[in-house]
Amino acid sequence: MSFTEKSSSAIVGGKTSQLAVVCHGATDLRVEERGIPIPADGEAQIQVGVTGLCGSDLHYYSHGANGTFKILSPMVLGHESCGIVTALGPNLPKTVNLKVGDRVAMEVGVYCKTCKFCKIGRYNLCSNMRFASSAKTFPHLDGTLREVMTFPAELLHKLPPTLDLPLAALAEPLSVVLHAFRRAHLTPGARILVLGAGAVGLLACSLASASGASSVIAVDIEQGKLDFAAQMNWATGTYLLPKGPRVSGLDALAAAQTGWEGLKSSDAVQAVEGLSEGFDAVFECTGVESCMQLAVMAAAPGTKVLFVGMGTPNLLLPTGPAMLREVDLIGVFRYANCYPDALALLGSGRLGDVGKMVTQRYPLDRAGEAFEDMRRGRDKDGNTVIKPMVGNLELR
């Protein structure tokens, strides 16, 4: 499918213009006034609710790039979002069952439908995909940090009636986790290590616990996030990884070895018989080179590592030891066919009170404050930042 949003002077809520949060480069974030788009063939117009900020948004804000994906022109950030349908364009696909007023979550990757990966259902690997708020393709496709947007109607997912609208923004990171779990092929009773207790890592802990894992150990450099995982009963044990300089190559490998030795001797691991020999699956959710190396070391023979985090384009991995132990190294890139199940999970309550992950809320005109708090890891009151949400705080 192709999609190019067209601006106009449409009226929504009595307004003919809207606010949008636009990244022009590293730490150059501007709240701008833009026109309101109208839906073309096959599209819907959405009044955007809230958008959850994630690590890729922070990379674009801090560096003007996410790994090798560099911003080449001003781009609206944000892709974890939800909203309410305000208008429908003509010629909707027959598979679409939407009406004005429906609450929806937006799956923001527009794939081509014609390549070999799209045809076999692995559309996350589509080389022609345009993903909102990603600089991987040019022209960039604007993200969701704005008041109104249009999008292909077939990529909008109606919410379960039991799901509050703001929590639907968590369907995007949960879809990443679901995709990773599907690639892991875990069995009940598995012993799981999660490296990184940000929003994705915490959702991985929650899903592992809900799926019958016997042990879930969470690792992070921030004690507040580990305390949260334990308080939510999503982790059976936690380990605070000592902070150090961000290094690469052989220096990172040495740091990883030190980290694994510390983790092996920790109370969290020693409390479980045989766990110091390795985990059944390791979910690496940081994208930091030394943590990615530690993940390989921490996997038991014959198991697997799921690389969920992004941010290190080139790195040194201990592949020799991994091959000798038949440890499968599995990449995880976004998701495919996960949104309906993610929304159903969020609405079911099986994952616990995931709404507590939303630690800060900001209106659009305070987006800069949200990004700075996220970069520091704490807000102005000293509270740990886990999942900040930005947008229309009143929309339900």
C-alpha positions as CSV (number, residue, x, y, z in Angstrom):
1,M,0.0,0.0,0.0
2,S,1.2,3.6,-0.6
3,F,0.5,6.5,1.6
4,T,1.3,10.2,1.5
5,E,-0.5,12.4,3.9
6,K,-1.9,15.6,2.4
7,S,-2.3,18.7,4.5
8,S,-5.4,20.9,4.1
9,S,-7.6,23.3,6.0
10,A,-10.0,20.7,7.4
11,I,-11.8,21.6,10.6
12,V,-11.6,19.3,13.6
13,G,-13.1,20.4,16.9
14,G,-13.6,23.9,15.5
15,K,-9.9,24.3,14.6
16,T,-8.3,24.7,11.2
17,S,-4.8,24.1,12.4
18,Q,-3.0,21.9,14.9
19,L,0.1,21.6,17.0
20,A,2.8,19.1,16.0
21,V,6.1,18.2,17.7
22,V,8.8,18.3,15.0
23,C,12.5,17.2,15.3
24,H,14.8,19.3,13.0
25,G,18.0,17.7,14.3
26,A,19.9,16.9,17.5
27,T,18.2,18.6,20.5
28,D,16.3,20.8,18.0
29,L,12.7,20.1,18.8
30,R,10.0,22.5,17.9
31,V,6.2,22.7,18.5
32,E,4.8,24.0,15.2
33,E,1.5,24.9,13.8
34,R,0.4,22.8,10.9
35,G,-2.6,22.3,8.7
36,I,-5.2,19.5,9.4
37,P,-5.1,16.7,6.9
38,I,-8.2,15.2,5.3
39,P,-8.5,11.5,4.6
40,A,-8.0,10.3,1.0
41,D,-9.1,7.0,-0.5
42,G,-8.8,4.2,2.0
43,E,-7.8,6.5,4.8
44,A,-9.2,7.6,8.1
45,Q,-8.7,10.8,10.0
46,I,-7.8,10.4,13.7
47,Q,-7.9,12.8,16.6
48,V,-4.7,11.6,18.3
49,G,-4.9,10.8,22.0
50,V,-1.5,10.2,23.7
51,T,1.8,9.0,22.3
52,G,4.3,7.0,24.4
53,L,7.9,8.1,24.0
54,C,10.4,5.3,23.4
55,G,14.2,4.9,23.0
56,S,14.1,5.5,19.3
57,D,12.4,8.9,19.8
58,L,15.0,9.8,22.4
59,H,17.8,8.8,20.0
60,Y,16.4,11.1,17.3
61,Y,15.9,13.9,19.8
62,S,19.4,13.5,21.3
63,H,21.5,12.7,18.2
64,G,19.3,13.5,15.2
65,A,19.6,9.8,14.3
66,N,18.7,6.3,15.5
67,G,21.7,4.1,14.7
68,T,22.3,4.6,11.0
69,F,18.9,6.2,10.4
70,K,19.6,9.9,10.2
71,I,17.0,12.7,10.0
72,L,17.3,14.4,6.6
73,S,14.4,16.7,6.9
74,P,12.1,17.9,9.8
75,M,10.1,15.0,11.1
76,V,7.2,14.6,13.5
77,L,8.3,12.2,16.2
78,G,6.2,9.5,18.0
79,H,4.8,6.1,16.9
80,E,3.2,4.5,20.1
81,S,-0.2,6.0,19.8
82,C,-4.0,5.8,19.9
83,G,-7.0,8.0,19.1
84,I,-10.5,8.4,17.9
85,V,-11.7,8.3,14.3
86,T,-13.1,11.7,13.3
87,A,-13.6,11.1,9.5
88,L,-13.4,8.4,6.9
89,G,-12.2,8.7,3.4
90,P,-13.9,7.1,0.3
91,N,-13.2,3.7,-1.0
92,L,-12.3,2.0,2.2
93,P,-11.1,-1.7,1.9
94,K,-13.9,-4.2,2.4
95,T,-12.0,-5.6,5.4
96,V,-12.3,-2.3,7.2
97,N,-15.1,-2.0,9.8
98,L,-14.7,1.4,11.2
99,K,-17.0,4.3,12.0
100,V,-16.6,7.8,13.2
101,G,-16.2,7.8,17.0
102,D,-14.3,4.4,17.1
103,R,-11.4,4.2,19.5
104,V,-8.3,2.9,17.7
105,A,-4.7,2.1,18.0
106,M,-2.5,3.0,15.1
107,E,-0.1,0.4,13.6
108,V,2.2,2.9,12.0
109,G,4.3,0.8,9.5
110,V,2.9,1.2,6.0
111,Y,4.1,-1.9,4.0
112,C,4.0,-2.5,0.2
113,K,1.9,-5.8,0.2
114,T,3.8,-6.9,-3.0
115,C,7.3,-8.0,-1.9
116,K,8.1,-11.6,-0.9
117,F,8.1,-10.8,2.8
118,C,4.7,-9.1,2.7
119,K,3.3,-12.0,0.8
120,I,4.4,-14.5,3.5
121,G,3.2,-12.3,6.4
122,R,6.6,-11.0,7.5
123,Y,5.8,-7.5,6.5
124,N,8.1,-6.1,9.2
125,L,10.9,-7.0,6.8
126,C,9.5,-5.2,3.9
127,S,12.2,-3.0,2.4
128,N,9.6,-0.6,1.1
129,M,8.0,0.0,4.5
130,R,7.5,3.5,5.6
131,F,7.3,3.6,9.3
132,A,6.0,6.8,11.0
133,S,8.7,8.7,12.8
134,S,11.5,6.6,11.4
135,A,14.3,8.1,9.2
136,K,15.0,4.8,7.6
137,T,13.2,5.9,4.5
138,F,13.1,9.3,2.8
139,P,10.9,11.2,2.5
140,H,10.2,10.5,6.1
141,L,6.7,9.6,7.3
142,D,5.6,11.9,10.1
143,G,4.8,10.4,13.5
144,T,2.0,10.8,15.9
145,L,3.0,13.6,18.2
146,R,0.3,16.0,16.9
147,E,-3.3,16.6,17.4
148,V,-4.7,15.1,14.1
149,M,-3.4,12.7,11.5
150,T,-4.6,10.6,8.6
151,F,-3.6,7.0,8.1
152,P,-4.5,3.9,6.0
153,A,-7.7,2.7,7.7
154,E,-6.7,-1.0,7.4
155,L,-3.8,-0.2,9.9
156,L,-6.1,1.0,12.6
157,H,-7.2,-1.5,15.2
158,K,-10.4,-1.1,17.2
159,L,-9.9,-1.3,21.0
160,P,-11.5,-3.8,23.2
161,P,-14.3,-2.2,25.3
162,T,-12.4,-3.0,28.5
163,L,-9.3,-1.1,27.5
164,D,-8.8,2.6,28.4
165,L,-7.8,4.7,25.4
166,P,-4.4,6.0,26.8
167,L,-3.3,2.4,27.6
168,A,-3.8,1.4,24.0
169,A,-0.5,3.3,23.2
170,L,1.2,0.5,25.0
171,A,0.1,-1.9,22.2
172,E,3.1,-0.8,20.1
173,P,5.9,-1.8,22.5
174,L,3.9,-4.9,23.6
175,S,3.7,-5.9,19.9
176,V,7.5,-5.8,19.8
177,V,7.6,-8.1,22.9
178,L,5.0,-10.4,21.5
179,H,7.0,-10.7,18.3
180,A,10.1,-11.6,20.3
181,F,8.3,-14.2,22.3
182,R,6.9,-15.8,19.2
183,R,10.4,-16.1,17.8
184,A,11.6,-17.5,21.1
185,H,9.1,-20.5,21.1
186,L,9.3,-20.7,24.9
187,T,7.7,-23.5,27.0
188,P,6.1,-23.1,30.4
189,G,8.6,-23.2,33.2
190,A,11.3,-21.4,31.2
191,R,13.9,-19.4,33.1
192,I,14.1,-15.9,31.6
193,L,16.7,-13.1,31.8
194,V,15.6,-9.6,30.7
195,L,18.4,-7.1,30.2
196,G,17.0,-3.6,30.4
197,A,14.0,-2.7,32.5
198,G,12.6,0.1,30.4
199,A,9.1,-0.1,29.0
200,V,9.9,-2.9,26.6
201,G,11.9,-4.9,29.2
202,L,9.2,-4.5,31.8
203,L,6.6,-5.7,29.3
204,A,8.8,-8.7,28.6
205,C,9.0,-9.4,32.3
206,S,5.2,-9.1,32.6
207,L,4.5,-11.4,29.6
208,A,7.1,-13.9,30.7
209,S,5.4,-14.1,34.1
210,A,2.0,-14.3,32.6
211,S,3.2,-17.1,30.3
212,G,4.3,-19.4,33.1
213,A,8.0,-18.7,33.3
214,S,9.5,-20.2,36.5
215,S,12.1,-17.5,36.9
216,V,12.3,-14.0,35.5
217,I,15.4,-12.0,36.4
218,A,15.5,-8.3,35.4
219,V,18.7,-6.4,35.0
220,D,19.2,-2.7,34.8
221,I,21.5,0.2,35.9
222,E,18.6,2.1,37.5
223,Q,17.4,0.7,40.9
224,G,14.1,2.5,40.6
225,K,13.1,0.4,37.5
226,L,14.1,-2.8,39.2
227,D,12.1,-1.9,42.2
228,F,9.1,-1.3,40.0
229,A,9.5,-4.7,38.3
230,A,9.6,-6.4,41.7
231,Q,6.7,-4.4,43.1
232,M,4.6,-5.4,40.2
233,N,5.5,-9.1,40.7
234,W,6.8,-9.2,37.2
235,A,10.3,-10.4,38.2
236,T,11.3,-13.1,40.6
237,G,14.7,-11.5,41.1
238,T,16.6,-8.4,40.0
239,Y,20.2,-7.4,39.6
240,L,21.6,-3.8,39.6
241,L,24.3,-3.8,36.9
242,P,27.1,-1.3,38.0
243,K,27.2,1.8,35.8
244,G,30.3,2.3,33.8
245,P,31.4,4.2,30.7
246,R,29.8,3.2,27.4
247,V,32.6,1.3,25.6
248,S,32.9,-0.8,22.5
249,G,34.8,-3.8,21.0
250,L,37.1,-5.6,23.3
251,D,36.6,-3.1,26.1
252,A,32.8,-3.8,26.0
253,L,33.5,-7.6,26.0
254,A,35.6,-7.2,29.1
255,A,32.8,-5.2,30.8
256,A,30.3,-7.9,29.7
257,Q,32.4,-10.6,31.3
258,T,32.6,-8.7,34.5
259,G,28.8,-8.1,34.4
260,W,28.1,-11.8,33.8
261,E,30.3,-12.8,36.7
262,G,28.5,-10.4,39.0
263,L,25.1,-11.5,37.8
264,K,26.0,-15.2,38.3
265,S,27.1,-14.6,41.9
266,S,24.1,-12.4,42.8
267,D,21.4,-13.5,45.2
268,A,18.8,-13.5,42.4
269,V,20.6,-16.1,40.4
270,Q,22.1,-18.1,43.3
271,A,18.6,-18.6,44.8
272,V,17.6,-20.8,41.8
273,E,19.4,-24.1,41.4
274,G,21.4,-24.4,38.3
275,L,20.7,-20.9,37.1
276,S,24.3,-19.8,37.2
277,E,24.8,-22.2,34.3
278,G,22.6,-20.0,32.1
279,F,19.1,-19.1,31.2
280,D,16.6,-20.7,28.8
281,A,16.1,-17.4,27.0
282,V,17.7,-14.0,27.2
283,F,15.8,-10.9,26.0
284,E,18.3,-8.1,25.4
285,C,16.3,-4.9,25.5
286,T,19.0,-2.2,25.7
287,G,20.8,-2.2,22.4
288,V,24.0,-1.5,24.4
289,E,27.0,-3.4,23.1
290,S,28.3,-4.7,26.5
291,C,24.8,-5.9,27.4
292,M,24.3,-7.6,24.0
293,Q,27.6,-9.5,24.7
294,L,26.5,-10.3,28.3
295,A,23.3,-11.8,26.8
296,V,25.3,-14.3,24.8
297,M,27.3,-15.3,27.9
298,A,24.2,-15.7,30.0
299,A,22.4,-18.1,27.7
300,A,22.6,-21.8,28.7
301,P,23.8,-24.3,26.1
302,G,21.2,-25.1,23.5
303,T,19.1,-22.0,24.2
304,K,18.6,-18.6,22.6
305,V,19.2,-14.9,22.8
306,L,16.6,-12.5,21.5
307,F,18.1,-9.1,20.4
308,V,15.2,-6.7,20.9
309,G,17.0,-3.4,21.6
310,M,18.4,-1.3,18.9
311,G,21.1,1.5,18.9
312,T,24.4,-0.2,18.1
313,P,24.9,-0.5,14.4
314,N,28.2,-2.4,14.5
315,L,29.4,-4.5,17.4
316,L,31.6,-7.4,18.5
317,L,29.7,-10.5,19.7
318,P,31.2,-13.7,21.2
319,T,29.9,-15.8,18.4
320,G,32.5,-18.5,18.8
321,P,31.4,-19.5,22.3
322,A,27.8,-19.2,21.1
323,M,28.3,-21.6,18.2
324,L,30.1,-24.1,20.4
325,R,27.2,-24.1,22.8
326,E,24.6,-24.0,20.1
327,V,23.1,-20.8,21.4
328,D,20.8,-19.3,18.8
329,L,21.2,-15.5,18.2
330,I,17.9,-14.2,17.0
331,G,17.2,-10.7,15.8
332,V,13.9,-9.0,16.5
333,F,12.8,-6.1,14.3
334,R,9.5,-4.4,15.1
335,Y,6.6,-6.9,14.7
336,A,4.1,-8.4,12.3
337,N,0.6,-9.6,12.9
338,C,0.8,-8.8,16.6
339,Y,-1.4,-5.7,17.2
340,P,-4.8,-7.5,17.7
341,D,-3.3,-9.9,20.3
342,A,-1.4,-7.1,22.0
343,L,-4.7,-5.1,22.4
344,A,-6.5,-8.2,23.6
345,L,-3.8,-8.8,26.2
346,L,-3.9,-5.3,27.4
347,G,-7.7,-5.4,27.8
348,S,-7.7,-8.8,29.5
349,G,-5.8,-7.8,32.6
350,R,-3.5,-10.8,32.3
351,L,-0.4,-8.7,32.4
352,G,-1.3,-6.9,35.6
353,D,-1.7,-3.2,36.1
354,V,0.5,-2.1,33.2
355,G,-1.0,1.4,33.4
356,K,1.4,2.0,36.3
357,M,4.2,2.0,33.8
358,V,3.0,5.4,32.6
359,T,5.0,7.5,35.0
360,Q,4.6,11.0,33.5
361,R,2.1,12.8,31.3
362,Y,2.7,16.0,29.3
363,P,0.6,18.0,26.9
364,L,2.0,18.5,23.4
365,D,3.3,22.0,24.2
366,R,5.5,20.5,26.9
367,A,7.1,17.8,24.7
368,G,10.5,19.3,25.1
369,E,10.3,18.8,28.9
370,A,9.2,15.2,28.4
371,F,12.2,14.5,26.2
372,E,14.6,16.1,28.7
373,D,13.1,14.2,31.6
374,M,13.4,11.0,29.6
375,R,17.1,11.8,28.8
376,R,17.9,12.3,32.5
377,G,15.8,9.3,33.6
378,R,14.1,11.4,36.2
379,D,11.5,14.2,36.2
380,K,11.9,17.5,37.9
381,D,10.5,16.0,41.1
382,G,13.1,13.2,41.1
383,N,10.6,10.4,40.0
384,T,11.9,7.6,37.8
385,V,10.9,7.9,34.2
386,I,9.6,4.6,32.7
387,K,7.0,5.5,30.1
388,P,6.2,9.1,29.5
389,M,3.1,9.9,27.5
390,V,2.6,13.1,25.5
391,G,-0.5,14.5,23.9
392,N,-4.2,15.1,24.5
393,L,-4.5,14.1,28.2
394,E,-8.3,14.7,28.2
395,L,-9.2,12.4,25.3
396,R,-10.8,9.1,26.5
